[in-house]
Amino acid sequence: MDWLTRVLLSSIGKKYLMALTGLGFIGFISGHLAGNLTLYKSKEAFISYAEHLHALGPLVTVAEIGLLLFAAVHVLTGLTLFYQNFQSRPQRYCVNKSAGGRTIGSRTMPYTGILMLFFIIIHLMNFHFVDQSNTTIFHIVSETFESATMVVFYIFSMVVVALHVSHGLWSSFQTLGANHPKYMPGVMILSVVFAVVVGVGFGFLPIYVTMMG
């Protein structure tokens, strides 16, 4: 087990942890988006989706604990890597040049990650840790988005998520060794496409709910 500890505490080990937990969150986002898209069909379909999800009971609890552990590992590891990189280059270069192939997504990863953490906390407070008795999830969502501030905040947060995912998805595959020059350009394009789908799919929801009201 010593070798495993050494690997996980090394820089490459931390990057592996970031990649694996990141892909785990990509899977969660995909499922969460698929469920939320039922709202575009009808509020009844959205309510039915939420009821079927909560009917899973203990499985949902296990999934939530797993996501919490993934979040803890991803955030702590990401902050550690960011701090280590900052320490290794304490003084900024006189000329700030972007390295070849760098994108706004790659340059802002630590900052978008922190903003996403803040969004997730607000999101859980608004939709998860609330009294759901004698009401429906659609009613909770529609009440939340009666506030223009929340609508703007949610849309802005989805732009942040899209930026983070646009780099994080293909970067995870690269870290895990899937860095073939023949396939990586396609993976990078698919990552951007997926990020746009996530940003638009989630980002338009508050507007749509407001229009439905």
C-alpha positions as CSV (number, residue, x, y, z in Angstrom):
1,M,0.0,0.0,0.0
2,D,3.0,2.3,0.4
3,W,3.4,2.5,-3.4
4,L,-0.2,3.6,-3.7
5,T,0.2,6.3,-1.1
6,R,3.3,7.6,-2.8
7,V,1.5,7.6,-6.2
8,L,-1.5,9.4,-4.8
9,L,0.6,12.0,-3.0
10,S,2.7,12.7,-6.1
11,S,1.8,15.3,-8.7
12,I,0.9,12.7,-11.3
13,G,-1.2,10.9,-8.8
14,K,-3.1,14.0,-7.9
15,K,-3.7,14.6,-11.6
16,Y,-5.1,11.1,-12.0
17,L,-7.4,11.8,-9.1
18,M,-8.5,15.0,-10.7
19,A,-9.2,13.2,-14.0
20,L,-11.1,10.3,-12.5
21,T,-13.3,12.4,-10.2
22,G,-13.8,14.9,-13.0
23,L,-15.1,12.2,-15.4
24,G,-17.3,11.1,-12.6
25,F,-18.9,14.5,-12.4
26,I,-19.2,14.6,-16.2
27,G,-21.3,11.4,-15.9
28,F,-23.4,13.0,-13.2
29,I,-23.9,16.2,-15.2
30,S,-25.0,14.2,-18.2
31,G,-27.6,12.3,-16.1
32,H,-28.8,15.4,-14.3
33,L,-29.2,17.3,-17.6
34,A,-31.1,14.4,-19.1
35,G,-33.5,14.5,-16.2
36,N,-33.9,18.3,-16.2
37,L,-34.6,18.3,-19.9
38,T,-37.9,16.7,-19.1
39,L,-39.0,20.1,-18.0
40,Y,-39.0,21.2,-21.7
41,K,-41.6,18.5,-22.3
42,S,-44.0,19.5,-19.5
43,K,-44.0,20.3,-15.8
44,E,-45.8,17.0,-15.3
45,A,-42.9,15.1,-16.9
46,F,-40.4,17.0,-14.7
47,I,-42.4,16.3,-11.5
48,S,-42.7,12.6,-12.5
49,Y,-38.9,12.4,-13.1
50,A,-38.2,13.9,-9.7
51,E,-40.7,11.5,-8.0
52,H,-39.1,8.5,-9.7
53,L,-35.7,9.6,-8.7
54,H,-36.6,10.1,-5.0
55,A,-38.4,6.7,-5.1
56,L,-35.0,5.1,-5.4
57,G,-34.5,6.0,-1.7
58,P,-31.2,4.5,-0.3
59,L,-29.6,4.4,-3.8
60,V,-30.0,8.2,-4.0
61,T,-28.4,8.6,-0.6
62,V,-25.5,6.4,-1.6
63,A,-25.0,8.4,-4.8
64,E,-25.1,11.6,-2.9
65,I,-22.4,10.4,-0.5
66,G,-20.3,9.3,-3.4
67,L,-20.7,12.7,-5.1
68,L,-19.7,14.4,-1.8
69,L,-16.6,12.3,-1.6
70,F,-15.8,13.0,-5.2
71,A,-16.3,16.7,-4.7
72,A,-14.0,16.7,-1.6
73,V,-11.2,14.9,-3.5
74,H,-11.6,17.0,-6.6
75,V,-11.7,20.3,-4.8
76,L,-8.9,19.6,-2.3
77,T,-6.7,18.0,-5.0
78,G,-7.3,20.9,-7.4
79,L,-6.5,23.5,-4.8
80,T,-3.3,21.6,-3.8
81,L,-2.1,21.4,-7.4
82,F,-2.9,25.1,-7.9
83,Y,-0.9,26.1,-4.8
84,Q,2.0,23.9,-5.8
85,N,2.1,25.4,-9.3
86,F,1.9,28.9,-7.8
87,Q,4.8,28.1,-5.4
88,S,6.9,26.8,-8.2
89,R,6.4,30.1,-10.1
90,P,6.0,32.8,-7.4
91,Q,6.9,35.7,-9.7
92,R,4.8,36.3,-12.9
93,Y,6.6,36.7,-16.1
94,C,7.3,40.2,-17.4
95,V,5.4,39.3,-20.6
96,N,2.3,37.3,-20.1
97,K,2.1,35.1,-23.2
98,S,-0.4,32.3,-23.6
99,A,1.2,28.9,-24.2
100,G,0.4,27.3,-27.5
101,G,-2.9,25.6,-27.5
102,R,-4.1,27.2,-24.3
103,T,-7.7,28.3,-24.1
104,I,-9.8,30.5,-21.9
105,G,-11.1,27.3,-20.3
106,S,-7.6,26.0,-19.5
107,R,-6.4,29.4,-18.2
108,T,-9.4,29.8,-15.8
109,M,-9.8,26.3,-14.5
110,P,-8.9,27.1,-10.8
111,Y,-11.2,30.1,-10.8
112,T,-14.1,28.5,-12.6
113,G,-13.8,25.6,-10.2
114,I,-14.1,27.8,-7.2
115,L,-17.1,29.6,-8.7
116,M,-18.7,26.2,-9.4
117,L,-18.3,25.2,-5.8
118,F,-20.1,28.4,-4.7
119,F,-22.8,27.7,-7.2
120,I,-23.3,24.1,-6.1
121,I,-23.7,25.3,-2.5
122,I,-26.4,27.9,-3.5
123,H,-28.0,25.3,-5.8
124,L,-28.3,22.7,-3.0
125,M,-29.7,25.3,-0.6
126,N,-32.4,26.4,-3.1
127,F,-33.5,23.0,-4.4
128,H,-32.3,20.2,-2.1
129,F,-32.1,21.4,1.5
130,V,-35.6,22.9,1.4
131,D,-39.0,21.7,2.8
132,Q,-40.5,19.7,-0.1
133,S,-43.6,18.6,1.8
134,N,-46.9,19.8,0.4
135,T,-45.3,21.1,-2.7
136,T,-43.6,19.9,-5.9
137,I,-40.1,20.4,-7.3
138,F,-41.6,22.4,-10.2
139,H,-43.2,24.8,-7.7
140,I,-39.8,25.2,-5.9
141,V,-38.0,25.8,-9.1
142,S,-40.5,28.3,-10.5
143,E,-40.5,30.2,-7.1
144,T,-36.7,30.4,-7.2
145,F,-36.6,31.8,-10.7
146,E,-39.2,34.5,-9.9
147,S,-36.1,36.4,-8.8
148,A,-34.3,38.1,-11.7
149,T,-31.1,38.0,-9.6
150,M,-31.3,34.2,-9.4
151,V,-32.0,33.9,-13.1
152,V,-28.9,35.9,-14.0
153,F,-26.8,34.1,-11.3
154,Y,-27.9,30.7,-12.7
155,I,-27.2,31.6,-16.3
156,F,-23.8,33.1,-15.4
157,S,-23.0,29.9,-13.4
158,M,-23.8,27.8,-16.4
159,V,-21.4,29.8,-18.6
160,V,-18.8,29.1,-15.9
161,V,-19.6,25.4,-15.9
162,A,-19.4,25.2,-19.7
163,L,-15.9,26.9,-19.6
164,H,-14.7,24.4,-16.9
165,V,-16.1,21.4,-18.7
166,S,-14.8,22.5,-22.2
167,H,-11.2,22.0,-20.9
168,G,-11.7,19.5,-18.1
169,L,-13.3,16.7,-20.3
170,W,-10.6,16.4,-22.9
171,S,-7.9,17.1,-20.3
172,S,-9.0,14.2,-18.2
173,F,-8.7,11.8,-21.2
174,Q,-5.2,13.3,-21.9
175,T,-4.1,12.8,-18.3
176,L,-5.3,9.1,-18.3
177,G,-3.2,8.4,-21.4
178,A,-5.7,8.8,-24.2
179,N,-3.5,11.4,-26.0
180,H,-3.3,9.9,-29.5
181,P,-2.7,12.6,-32.1
182,K,-5.2,10.9,-34.4
183,Y,-8.1,11.0,-31.9
184,M,-7.3,13.9,-29.5
185,P,-8.5,16.7,-31.9
186,G,-11.8,14.9,-32.1
187,V,-12.0,14.5,-28.3
188,M,-11.3,18.2,-27.9
189,I,-14.1,19.1,-30.4
190,L,-16.5,16.8,-28.6
191,S,-15.6,18.4,-25.3
192,V,-16.4,21.8,-26.6
193,V,-19.7,20.5,-28.1
194,F,-20.6,18.8,-24.8
195,A,-19.8,22.0,-22.9
196,V,-22.1,24.1,-25.1
197,V,-24.9,21.5,-24.7
198,V,-24.5,21.7,-20.9
199,G,-24.3,25.5,-20.9
200,V,-27.3,26.0,-23.1
201,G,-29.3,23.0,-21.8
202,F,-29.1,24.1,-18.2
203,G,-28.7,27.9,-18.8
204,F,-32.0,28.3,-20.7
205,L,-34.0,26.5,-18.0
206,P,-34.6,29.5,-15.8
207,I,-35.7,31.5,-18.8
208,Y,-38.0,28.8,-19.9
209,V,-39.5,28.4,-16.4
210,T,-40.1,32.1,-16.2
211,M,-41.8,32.0,-19.6
212,M,-44.0,29.1,-18.4
213,G,-45.0,31.1,-15.3
